[in-house]
Amino acid sequence: MKFFQTLSILFLLIFTSCNGQPSSAFEEVAPKDFAEKIKTTDNAQILDVRTPEEFASEHLDNAKNVDWNGEDFDKKAATYDKSKPVFVYCLSGGRSKKAASKLKELGFETVYELEGGILKWKSEGLSKPTTEQIGMTRLEFNKLLDTDKKVLVDFYAEWCGPCKKMEPYLLKMQKEMANEVTIIRIDVDQNKTLATQLEIDQLPIVVLYQNKEVKWKNVGYISEQDLKKQL
């Protein structure tokens, strides 16, 4: 008898989970699929959750700026239709994932988050072509590699949490290891053209060059101890 009671309760829980509240998960979508979903959605709601400065420099067509780090994110998000799909993106995916989760909490039924952010969007050739050079040129970058020493390049952004965590020891290593390796830090927001050309679509990224060739590369946070092992 107890067995059948337990079985009934289990069945009820399964039935409730399948037919009760909608899923709280958002959908992470690859750039080309993200573009196709926008194209096939009438009056698509597209939210750029970067800073106003980032948004002003470039953004997806018809996107609206709702800064994830702003004080009124929830209030601005509430002005959009929760019953219709909403498309969310940032530079590389960190902020947009947090924003997408929040939108689901706020009751948005369908939330699509751009995998890899606008960096990956651009690396896959989805941005409109432009002749404007933003920041360092490829020639200038190549000149930095023209040395007999190893060159470690740190690609970062001011808003990137892991980048900030790595910054203190990288600055320390710049001085302490100057005779062994040249450490260069490149802000991708200030050097958008170069970041696109080098296909920097995630942050942070550190790349070790020797004789102008890539010898090692790390995507994401790495500790000082582990980094020094590579040098």
N, C-alpha and C positions, 0 to 999 in steps of 0.2 A: 504493500500500500504506500509506504514511504517512498519507494522507488518511483511510482507513478506520479506522486505529488511533486517530486523533484523534477521529473521529466516534463511535467506540465509547466512548472515555473520556468524551466530552461527554454521551452518552446515559446512561452510568452515574452521572455526577454529578447529572443531572436526576432520574433515578429515585431516587437516594438521598435527595435533598433533598425529594422528594415523599412518600417512604415511610419516612423515617428518623425523626429526633427531632421531637417536637411543636413547634409554633410557640412562640417565646419572647415573643410580643407579647400584651399584655392588650387587652381591648376597652373603649374609651371609649363610654359609653352615655348618651344624653340622659335627663333626669330622668323623664319619663313612661314611657319604655321601661324604665328602671332599676326604677321602681316595679312595672311589670307583670312583669318578670322575677322580682323578689322574691316577688310574689304567687303566681306559678305554680311556684315552687321549694319543695319540701318542706323544712322546717327550714332555711331559708336562713341561710348564714353571713355575717353583716353586720359589717364591721369599721369602726369610727370611729377614724381614725388621728390625731385631734386630741389636745390635752392633756386630762388628767383634768378640769381646770377647765372647759374648753369643753364637754366631754362632759356634765358635771354640769348645765350650764345648759340644754342641749337636745340631743336626739339622735333618730335614727330609731328607730322601734319595733323592739325585739328586737336592737338593735345592741350590740356589745361593744366596749369601749375598748381599743385596742392602739396606744399612742402611738408614732407614727413616730419622734419625736425622743427617745424613751425608750431606756434602755441595753439593754433586753431585748426589743426588737421581734422579732428572729429566734426567740428562745426561746418567746415567747407565740404567735407565728404557727404554730410547729411543733405546737401543741396542736390545731390544726384539721385537718379531713379534706382532704387534697390532691386527692383524686379527685372531690370535689364542688365546685360553683361557689362562689366567694367574692365578696362584694360589698364594695367599698372606697370610702370617701368621706372628705372633710375639709371645710374651710370653702369654699374656692373652687377646689380642684383641684390646687394645687401639691404638697402633701405626698402626696395620694392617688396621683398619677401615679408618684412615686418609690416609694411603698409597693407599688403594683401591679406595677411592674417587679421589685422585690425578691421579691415572692411568686412570680412566674414563675421567677425564678432558684432559688428554694427548692423548685421542683417542683410548684407548684399548677397543675393542668391548665387550669382555666377561671377567669379573673379579670375581673370587671366593675368598671370604675371610673366613678364618677358624674361626668359632665361638668359643670363649673362648681361642683361641690360643693353643700353645703347652702344656700349663698346662692341659687344658681340653682333649686334644689329649692323653696325658699320663694317665689321670685319667680314661679314657675309655679303657685303655689297648692296645692302638695302637702302642706304642713305643716298640722297640726291648728289650727283657728282658736283664738286666745287673746285675752283682753281685757287681759292683763298688759302694761303699758308698760315696756319695758326701755331705759333711757337717755333721751336727748333726745326731746322731742315734736316733731311736725311744726310746731306753732305756734312753739315756741322756735327751731327752725331757720329758719323764715320771718322771724323778727325779726332774725336775724343778717344776712339779705340786705337788710334795710331801711336802705339807706345810698346816698349818691350815688356812692360809690366802687365800683370793680370788686371783686368778692368771689371769691377762688379757694378752693375747698373741696377738701381732700385727704382722701380716704377710704382708711384704711390699717388694718393690724393689726400687732401687735407681732411676730408670728411670720413675717410676710411679708418675704422677702429683698429684693425690689425696693423695697419700702416703706422698709426700713432704709437702703438705698443713697440714697434720695431725701431722707431726713429731714434730714441736716446742711445741705444747701443751702436747703431749705424754711424751716428755722428762721432761717437767715441772711437770707433774703429777707423774712421776716416783719418784721425790724427795718429792713433797708436800704430796703425799698419801702413802708413803712407809710403814707407820704403819698399813694401812688398806688393801692395795692391792699390790701385786707384779706385775709390768708391764714388760713384756719381749717383745723385738722386734726381729723378725726373718726375715732375708733377704732370700727370696726364691731362689734367684740366687746362693747364697752361700750354700744353704741347699736343693738342688734339691730332694734328696732321701726322706727326711722328708715331703717336700711339696707334693710329689706324694702319699706317704703313707696316709697323712691326707686329700687327695683329695682337695688341695687348687688349684682351677682352675679359680679364679678371684682375682683381687686385687683392693684396699686393703681389707683385712678381719681381723676383731678383734673378738676374742673368749674369753669368760669369763668362767673360770673353778672354781669349788669349790669342794673340796674333790675328785679331779681328774675327775670330771664329767662336761660335758658341760652344763652350765646354761643359756647361751645366746650367740648369734652370730650375727654379722652384716657384710653384704657384701656391699662394696662401701664406699664412704666418709660419715663420721658422725661428727657433730660438737662437740666441747669440752663439751658444756652444755648438749647435748643429751647423750653423753657417760657417763658423771658423774651421770646422772639419773639412769643408769643401775648398778652403783657401790654402 
